[in-house]
Structure formats: structure tokens, C-alpha cells
Amino acid sequence: MKGLANIVLGAGIVSLVIAVLLRLSVKPTVLGLEPSSFLGFSIACFALAIAMVVVLGKEGK
């Protein structure tokens, strides 16, 4: 499950980088997605990764 938490964390980081790059660029995206949608996805990924690590910490004790 720790591997899954790392994957979710990686997806959140990639999504955050995409959101920043889209915010800095002037032209619209191909799919019509706004940077705020990528930012919301990255926040959800970070919250899920934190929850997974907390649950893993409680299981290990």
C-alpha cells in the first residue's frame, strides 16, 4: 500500500507541475481543461497520499 501512496503522490506532483505550466502559458489547452482543474486533482492526490500514510502508520504499531 505504500507503493500505491507513492504513485498517488507522484501523480499529484505531476498534476501540480502541469497546472503551473498551464498558468504561465497564454494559449488554451487542447482538451479545454483549466489550470484550476489540475490544481484540484493534485490537492486530492496529496490528501489521499497523506491518508494512506497515516493508515499505514497506525497498522504498523
Residue pairs with C-beta under 8 A, 6 or more apart in sequence:
1 52
1 55
1 56
2 52
2 53
2 56
4 52
5 48
5 49
5 52
5 53
5 56
6 49
8 45
8 48
8 49
8 52
9 45
9 46
9 49
11 45
12 41
12 42
12 43
12 44
12 45
12 46
12 49
13 42
15 38
15 39
15 41
15 42
15 45
16 38
16 39
16 42
18 35
18 38
19 35
19 36
19 38
19 39
19 42
20 35
22 29
22 33
22 34
22 35
22 38
23 35
